[in-house]
Amino acid sequence: MGKKIGFIGCGNMGGAMMQGILDSGKCQPQEMMASDVSQEALDAKARDFHILTTTENKETAEFADILFLAVKPQYYESVIAQIKDCISEQQIIVTIAPGKTLEWLSGQFGRKVKLIRTMPNTPAMVKAGMMGMCPNEYVTPEETELVREICQGFSETEIVAENLMDVVTAVSGSSPAYVFLFIEAMADAAVAGGMPRAQAYKFAAQAVLGSAKMVLETGKHPGELKDMVCSPAGTTIQAVRVLEEKGMRSAVMEAMQKCLDVSRGM
């Protein structure tokens, strides 16, 4: 591909993104540089990925054609202040922070900059992520497609309108936590029924994985797939009745709305 890629931030998400990109072959280790405040984190990435590392964010910013800002939202202002004077109009800046709009990001740089706002999720760590992305007006369609193709190494990626980016945070960015709670609860019930803990987690997790795969691959409505499992006078419909009685759908919707509200206020 020939594009040099930089990462400011070497946390779980940044590391997952680096590994996916390198494993896809879309970037060679010598074409990738990462910076972080933690020398320990940098040493680990140099050892595991054989990439270039530095403690200087400016060095990474000057190196990269495509620069990922993989730090927590509260650090964006200070990181951008460090690097804004060495960013050129040709470089593409990719952000992963919820709530940080293109307008806010552009204001931090104070001039014309190519920006792509994204929202990945932690399943990127197993190359099964889902990510929304939204470019500003200075990014060409070809550049957007280039970044999307790079990100496909760790995540399914779709272009969305910016007014939906906070929805992306709620429906995919934060939702793995909801699913983990669901898996844990199912496993707890299985343990209560006598199943060993490790086996219970496997049964519960595989059921969720398989169900999600059915939604994606059959193209059927989730309600239709649910109906397929619910035999007349059977066990499943009784479990569904209890979930409806306890307000499962409403609880999920209210939780996502709260996540959405918080994201919009960041």
C-alpha positions in Angstrom: 0.0 0.0 0.0 3.0 2.3 0.6 1.2 4.5 3.2 2.9 5.1 6.5 0.6 4.7 9.5 1.0 6.3 12.9 -0.7 5.6 16.2 -0.8 8.0 19.1 -1.8 5.7 22.0 -1.0 2.1 22.5 -3.9 0.9 24.7 -6.2 -2.1 24.1 -8.0 -0.5 21.2 -4.9 1.0 19.5 -3.1 -2.3 19.9 -6.0 -4.3 18.4 -6.1 -1.9 15.4 -2.4 -2.2 14.9 -2.4 -5.9 14.9 -5.4 -6.2 12.5 -3.8 -3.8 10.0 -0.4 -5.6 10.2 -2.0 -9.1 9.9 -3.9 -8.0 6.9 -0.7 -7.1 5.1 -1.9 -3.6 4.3 1.0 -2.1 6.2 4.5 -3.5 6.9 6.0 -3.1 10.4 8.6 -0.6 9.1 5.8 1.5 7.8 4.1 1.9 11.2 5.1 4.0 14.2 3.4 4.3 17.6 3.9 6.8 20.4 2.7 6.6 24.0 3.5 8.0 27.4 4.2 4.5 28.7 7.6 3.1 27.7 6.5 -0.3 28.8 3.6 -0.2 26.4 5.9 0.9 23.6 8.4 -1.9 24.3 5.6 -4.4 24.2 4.5 -3.2 20.8 8.0 -3.1 19.4 8.5 -6.7 20.7 5.2 -8.1 19.5 4.8 -6.2 16.2 8.3 -5.1 15.3 7.1 -1.5 14.6 8.8 1.8 15.2 8.1 3.4 18.5 8.7 6.8 20.2 7.7 8.7 23.3 7.3 11.8 21.2 3.9 12.3 19.7 5.3 14.9 17.2 7.6 12.3 15.8 4.7 10.0 15.1 2.7 12.8 13.6 5.5 13.9 11.3 6.1 10.2 10.2 2.5 9.2 9.3 0.5 9.7 6.1 -2.5 8.3 8.1 -2.5 9.1 11.8 -4.8 7.4 14.3 -5.4 9.3 17.6 -6.0 6.2 19.8 -6.1 8.0 23.2 -9.0 8.6 25.7 -11.3 11.4 24.9 -10.1 13.5 27.8 -6.6 13.6 26.3 -7.6 14.8 22.8 -7.2 18.5 23.4 -3.7 18.2 24.9 -2.5 15.7 22.2 -3.8 17.8 19.3 -2.1 20.9 20.9 1.2 19.0 20.8 0.9 17.9 17.1 -1.2 20.5 15.3 1.7 22.6 14.0 3.3 19.6 12.3 0.2 18.3 10.6 0.1 18.9 6.8 -2.9 19.3 4.6 -2.1 16.0 2.9 -2.2 13.9 6.1 -5.4 12.1 7.2 -6.2 12.2 10.9 -8.4 9.3 12.2 -10.1 9.7 15.6 -11.8 7.1 17.8 -13.2 9.3 20.6 -16.9 9.3 21.3 -18.5 12.7 21.4 -15.7 14.6 19.7 -17.4 16.1 16.6 -15.7 17.0 13.4 -16.4 20.6 14.1 -14.8 20.4 17.6 -11.8 18.5 16.1 -11.3 21.0 13.4 -11.5 23.8 15.9 -8.7 22.2 17.9 -6.4 22.1 14.8 -7.5 25.7 13.9 -7.1 25.2 10.2 -8.0 22.9 7.2 -7.2 19.3 8.2 -8.4 16.0 6.7 -10.4 14.3 9.5 -12.2 11.0 9.7 -14.2 10.4 12.8 -14.7 6.7 13.7 -16.2 4.6 16.5 -14.7 1.1 16.8 -15.4 -1.5 19.4 -13.5 -4.0 21.5 -14.3 -7.1 19.3 -11.6 -5.5 17.0 -9.3 -7.4 19.4 -10.4 -10.6 17.8 -10.9 -9.1 14.3 -14.6 -9.1 14.6 -15.3 -5.4 15.3 -18.0 -3.1 13.9 -17.0 0.5 13.2 -18.8 3.5 11.9 -16.8 6.2 10.1 -17.5 9.8 9.0 -15.1 12.0 6.9 -15.0 15.8 6.8 -15.3 17.8 3.6 -11.6 17.8 3.0 -11.3 14.0 2.7 -11.8 12.7 -0.8 -13.9 9.6 -1.6 -10.7 7.8 -2.6 -9.1 8.7 0.7 -12.2 7.6 2.7 -12.2 4.3 0.9 -8.4 3.8 1.6 -8.9 4.3 5.3 -12.0 2.0 5.3 -10.0 -0.7 3.5 -7.2 -0.4 6.1 -9.7 -0.7 8.9 -11.3 -3.8 7.4 -8.2 -5.6 8.8 -9.8 -5.5 12.2 -13.4 -4.5 11.8 -16.4 -4.4 9.6 -16.7 -0.7 8.6 -19.5 1.4 7.3 -19.8 5.1 6.4 -22.4 6.9 8.4 -23.7 10.4 8.7 -22.1 12.3 11.6 -25.5 12.8 13.3 -25.5 9.0 13.7 -22.1 8.7 15.3 -23.4 8.8 18.8 -25.9 6.1 17.9 -23.0 4.1 16.7 -21.4 4.5 20.1 -24.6 3.1 21.7 -25.4 0.3 19.3 -21.8 -1.1 18.7 -19.2 0.9 20.6 -20.5 0.3 24.1 -22.8 -2.7 23.4 -20.2 -5.5 23.9 -20.5 -4.7 27.6 -24.3 -5.3 27.4 -23.7 -8.6 25.6 -21.0 -9.7 28.1 -23.5 -9.1 30.9 -26.1 -11.2 29.1 -23.6 -14.0 28.6 -22.5 -13.8 32.3 -26.1 -14.0 33.4 -26.9 -17.0 31.2 -23.8 -18.8 32.5 -24.7 -18.0 36.1 -28.1 -19.6 35.5 -26.4 -22.6 33.9 -24.1 -23.0 36.9 -27.2 -22.8 39.2 -28.5 -25.7 37.1 -25.4 -27.7 37.8 -23.1 -27.0 34.8 -19.4 -26.3 35.5 -18.5 -22.7 35.2 -16.1 -22.9 32.3 -18.5 -25.1 30.3 -21.4 -22.7 31.1 -19.5 -19.7 29.6 -18.7 -21.7 26.5 -22.3 -22.7 25.9 -23.6 -19.2 26.5 -21.0 -17.4 24.4 -21.3 -19.8 21.5 -25.1 -19.5 21.6 -24.7 -15.7 21.3 -22.1 -16.0 18.5 -24.2 -18.4 16.5 -27.4 -16.3 16.9 -25.6 -13.2 15.7 -24.3 -15.1 12.7 -27.8 -16.3 11.8 -29.0 -12.6 11.8 -26.1 -11.6 9.6 -26.1 -14.5 7.2 -29.8 -15.5 6.8 -31.0 -11.9 6.3 -34.1 -12.9 8.3 -35.7 -10.5 10.8 -34.6 -11.2 14.4 -38.3 -11.6 15.3 -38.7 -14.3 12.7 -35.6 -16.2 13.9 -36.9 -15.9 17.5 -40.2 -17.4 16.3 -38.4 -20.3 14.8 -37.0 -21.3 18.2 -40.3 -20.9 20.0 -42.2 -24.2 19.6 -45.9 -24.3 20.6 -46.3 -25.1 24.3 -42.5 -25.4 24.5 -39.8 -24.3 26.9 -38.5 -21.3 24.9 -41.7 -19.4 24.7 -42.0 -19.6 28.5 -38.5 -18.2 28.9 -39.4 -15.4 26.4 -42.5 -14.6 28.4 -40.5 -14.1 31.5 -38.0 -11.8 29.7 -40.9 -9.8 28.4 -42.5 -9.6 31.8 -39.3 -8.4 33.3 -39.0 -5.7 30.7 -35.8 -6.9 28.8 -36.5 -4.9 25.6 -37.3 -1.7 27.5 -34.2 -2.1 29.7 -31.9 -2.5 26.7 -33.5 0.5 24.9 -33.3 2.7 28.0 -29.6 1.7 28.6 -28.8 2.5 25.0 -30.6 5.9 25.3 -28.6 6.7 28.4 -25.4 5.8 26.5 -26.5 8.0 23.6 -27.2 10.9 25.9 -23.8 10.7 27.6 -22.0 10.4 24.2 -23.8 13.5 22.9 -22.7 15.5 26.0 -19.0 14.6 25.9 
